[in-house]
Amino acid sequence: METVTLTIKKKWFDLIASGEKTEEYRELNMYYLRRLIDTSNFPAKRREDILNSIGEDLQKGLDMYVKSAALRHNCKIKYNGLMLRNGYSKNAPKIITGVIMMTYEFGKPEWGAPTDKRVLVFHLGTVTKIINT
């Protein structure tokens, strides 16, 4: 499983580890688009434009699924899993989990999503490993 690492607060870490929380949220911005979407099949000069187009498609509501928005621009998702860290220390507790899909929509405020805007939603699969807890 190819994973991308995200840092989360203890409250959310514990809820995901217990299986209660099944989504994780991030703001839709270039930082995350660069990390999540593979544009390596394009010349370096075009990559930012491609990522901008994917972000605009999601924001305009042309697609809510990140994978299909990326595919429409001949790109693919780099990862199929997450490593969620509770803190930045070398020995921070970690969870490794699959990602069923990524969408751009309103999340659940009770799980930490903002109430006033749509966000990238990582729909979490099965927790495959918990480390250092």
C-alpha positions as CSV (number, residue, x, y, z in Angstrom):
1,M,0.0,0.0,0.0
2,E,1.4,3.4,-1.0
3,T,0.7,5.9,1.8
4,V,0.8,9.6,2.4
5,T,1.5,10.9,5.9
6,L,-0.9,13.3,7.7
7,T,-0.6,14.6,11.2
8,I,-3.8,14.6,13.3
9,K,-4.8,15.5,16.9
10,K,-5.0,12.8,19.6
11,K,-8.8,13.1,19.8
12,W,-9.2,12.2,16.1
13,F,-6.4,9.6,16.2
14,D,-8.2,7.7,19.0
15,L,-11.5,7.8,17.2
16,I,-10.0,6.4,14.0
17,A,-8.0,3.8,15.9
18,S,-11.3,2.6,17.6
19,G,-13.1,2.5,14.2
20,E,-15.6,5.1,15.2
21,K,-14.3,7.9,12.9
22,T,-14.2,6.8,9.2
23,E,-13.2,10.1,7.5
24,E,-10.3,12.5,7.7
25,Y,-10.4,16.1,6.3
26,R,-8.0,18.5,4.6
27,E,-8.5,21.8,2.9
28,L,-8.4,21.7,-0.9
29,N,-5.3,23.6,-1.9
30,M,-2.2,23.2,-4.1
31,Y,-0.2,21.7,-1.2
32,Y,-2.4,18.7,-1.0
33,L,-3.1,18.4,-4.7
34,R,0.6,18.2,-5.4
35,R,1.0,15.5,-2.7
36,L,-2.0,13.4,-3.9
37,I,-2.1,13.7,-7.7
38,D,0.6,12.3,-10.0
39,T,1.2,14.7,-12.9
40,S,4.6,13.2,-13.9
41,N,3.4,12.3,-17.4
42,F,3.2,16.1,-18.2
43,P,6.1,18.5,-18.8
44,A,7.1,20.3,-15.6
45,K,5.8,23.6,-17.0
46,R,2.3,22.3,-17.4
47,R,1.9,20.5,-14.0
48,E,0.7,23.4,-12.0
49,D,-1.9,24.3,-14.6
50,I,-3.2,20.7,-14.6
51,L,-3.4,20.7,-10.8
52,N,-5.2,24.1,-10.9
53,S,-7.7,22.7,-13.4
54,I,-8.4,19.7,-11.2
55,G,-8.9,21.9,-8.2
56,E,-11.3,24.2,-10.2
57,D,-13.3,21.2,-11.4
58,L,-13.8,20.1,-7.9
59,Q,-14.7,23.6,-6.6
60,K,-17.2,24.2,-9.4
61,G,-18.9,20.9,-8.6
62,L,-18.0,19.3,-12.0
63,D,-17.0,16.3,-9.9
64,M,-16.9,15.4,-6.3
65,Y,-14.6,12.4,-6.7
66,V,-10.9,13.4,-6.7
67,K,-9.9,10.3,-8.7
68,S,-12.3,10.9,-11.5
69,A,-11.4,14.6,-11.6
70,A,-7.7,13.6,-11.9
71,L,-8.5,10.9,-14.6
72,R,-10.3,13.5,-16.6
73,H,-7.0,15.4,-16.8
74,N,-5.0,12.1,-17.6
75,C,-3.6,12.0,-14.1
76,K,-3.8,9.4,-11.3
77,I,-3.9,9.3,-7.6
78,K,-0.5,8.6,-6.0
79,Y,-1.7,6.9,-2.9
80,N,-4.2,4.3,-1.7
81,G,-3.5,4.6,2.0
82,L,-2.8,7.0,4.8
83,M,-0.3,7.0,7.6
84,L,-1.9,9.1,10.3
85,R,0.5,10.4,13.0
86,N,-0.4,11.8,16.3
87,G,2.4,14.4,16.6
88,Y,5.7,15.1,15.1
89,S,8.1,13.2,17.3
90,K,10.1,10.2,15.9
91,N,8.2,7.8,18.1
92,A,4.7,9.4,17.5
93,P,1.8,6.9,17.5
94,K,0.8,6.0,13.9
95,I,-2.2,4.4,12.2
96,I,-1.9,2.9,8.7
97,T,-5.2,2.7,6.9
98,G,-6.5,2.3,3.4
99,V,-8.4,5.0,1.6
100,I,-11.6,3.8,0.0
101,M,-12.1,7.1,-1.9
102,M,-11.4,10.8,-1.8
103,T,-14.2,13.3,-2.3
104,Y,-14.7,17.1,-2.2
105,E,-17.8,17.7,-0.1
106,F,-19.0,18.9,3.3
107,G,-17.7,16.6,6.1
108,K,-19.1,15.9,9.5
109,P,-18.6,18.7,12.0
110,E,-18.6,16.2,14.9
111,W,-15.5,14.7,13.3
112,G,-13.7,18.0,12.9
113,A,-14.9,19.2,9.5
114,P,-15.6,22.9,9.1
115,T,-19.3,23.8,8.8
116,D,-19.0,26.5,6.3
117,K,-17.1,25.0,3.4
118,R,-16.4,21.8,1.5
119,V,-13.1,19.9,2.1
120,L,-11.1,17.0,0.8
121,V,-12.7,14.0,2.5
122,F,-10.6,10.8,2.9
123,H,-13.0,8.0,3.3
124,L,-11.0,5.5,5.4
125,G,-10.8,1.8,4.9
126,T,-9.8,-0.8,7.4
127,V,-7.0,0.2,9.9
128,T,-4.3,-2.2,9.0
129,K,-1.7,-1.3,11.6
130,I,-1.4,0.8,14.8
131,I,2.2,1.6,15.9
132,N,3.6,3.0,19.2
133,T,0.3,3.3,21.1
